[in-house]
């Protein structure tokens, strides 16, 4: 895919026109334009010059992005700098300065009698010329609206700028006409006509329209500027130097000078500079920067390491295998960049409507003027009617309908710890049909905790924990911290051990009071002491449930098992129930094996589990899910960044990595999964508000345009002065803003009024499968209960597999043949548990 930077776009109509123009170039197979990032992704055989020429022919500018990876050069970060917001801010401040002066002379003096300099008293022409000068200055400051708006008309693609330019220009032209007419009347001494024309100055309307729209444009540009923060953060993450071993000496070189096959050294606490393979040493590697997984991975000779991961404990010598643009980090940067370039164009309601609304209004204004001339009216009268049509159809209300509701909705979200990074994310979140949840750090806490203490026969629970504490107190492994935390909660203090040794990938040994303490995996402990079959079975069951069983022994005697796991957050099951209540299909993504993943999925209550997802495979899963409906991705790791960007809506957990937060459209500052349904609820309320605002905006136009055109003059004598047209426009804007403020009263955490959206992706219900049934069971209290129910069900020849959860109170059985529910119920109830239902 070739990427281009596109300039001159101001709304969805612009991006749609660029996409259409480039798609018609011979050789182009695919084209997608992103208004937020002002970028375009093109696939096919067409040359860059042909693509650029097509964009320029459509009235916009384009340039090809550099072929070099952004991470490899600081120039990439400079290219992503936000230059639009400062320009708009200067325009806004300058416009406000002149507008305040203009409003003082036009509204303050004429309506409220505010004092003026003596040389202005009675000099109406001087007053008009001053307003003309101030308005002209504001129009020059905001000339971009007129350039873009009229360019859109020339290319037969009117946009929001066209509406702004027409509304402002109409008021200005009419005011200039009134000024010249008033001057003529004053020359002829017609004081009554002078005052009449004086009342038809609408310079302040022209200036006010431009200033208000500039406010919205600046806020939009500010949000757009933040969308490139993901790439900036990824670039900063890339290591800048590496320590190479050359001729027996260590040499520090720039990352660009590292070649495939070079040997590099990494000390404890340092970042790994490029992808490689360990040739000397062993260590625990923190890969959370790439995988989002908080638990370090033990690595030894022959294992692969990735750039930007952290060496936590040992001294390593590695051979470089992938450098430059080939590293895992660079590939992630490229995926995020590509996903941003191919994101669907923004389709704001007002922009879609404006393409039809503007030509119709212009036609009505022209026809109105011609008709009144044909029936014998003066040119001034006919022109006044045509100008009235343009003034009353001023785009203020239409332009404010969406951004005002968006701003209020954004404020509501911020108050509740939900940060919508763009207007598009707030608009589109409510339309989500599928929510994909990353397991670690999203559904689960991301930090290991002790879940089970299973002492061997004749061993007290406190004895097991105390001896495990003594052994693990010297360890730096994250799983050891879980045991230390559990012991601390019991008020225990660690006994001092000697001859402590950590065996990478195996376990720990130490001496306490002359006796050897052992701790580690089943394989390690099983090779030193005898492990009873019952405890082996329990260890296997714990592993199947997504837990890590750690065995401990003293001398030749087994002490027991301590299970450690990344536990499900307290609010996760409730949040998932609320999502399903909104008609949303919930999918869990995890790298665990299918059996473990299904057990966690049952506890969480998700609709579907996709297991065995590799760190770089989440983006492709999101691609697949998008074919089934609009997808939101919730994650917290760097490896989630491409998936967050590829999804229609990316939602980052606030406690996650900076890269995930930057790549997402929404950030949950409180790191609570329950904020996901709250965000969807707020988005839907905002969308309803936008539709109401658009109704009010059009309602006033539907009522006002016929009145402005003079339709009712022959019947009732009703005639609309342009001044009243401007007042009607202001009233419609007032209603729009007032309606948007109602969002401040919306209760975003009240699930009582949730409704399932139309056309929602149908949830994948496990109960609907003929080969899978869900049994709701009452009475299970612990893992021992789970084991009894599982063994009873799997003893049936028709049951291939049973996933049991005492926390969810369910057993999900996979069948290899038909079996009646009565048989399943009997198998469970023989174990002294009550079956509530089978689906």
Helices and strands as residue ranges (DSSP letters): E 2-7, H 12-23, E 28-34, E 39-44, H 48-57, E 61-64, G 70-72, H 74-79, H 84-103, I 104-108, H 109-112, G 118-120, H 124-141, H 143-154, H 160-187, H 191-198, H 203-226, H 229-237, E 241-246, E 249-254, G 255-257, E 263-266, E 275-280, E 283-286, H 288-291, E 297-299, E 304-305, E 310-311, E 316-322, G 324-326, H 328-341, H 349-374, H 379-392, H 396-415, E 418-420, H 423-429, E 434-438, I 439-443, E 444-455, H 461-472, H 478-489, E 498-503, E 507-512, E 515-520, H 522-526, H 533-544, E 548-554, E 557-568, H 572-581, E 585-589, H 594-604, E 608-610, H 618-626, E 631-635, G 638-640, H 641-646, E 649-653, H 658-663, E 666-668, H 674-709, H 713-716, H 722-741, G 742-745, G 751-753, G 766-768, E 772-778, H 783-794, E 799-805, E 810-815, H 821-829, E 834-838
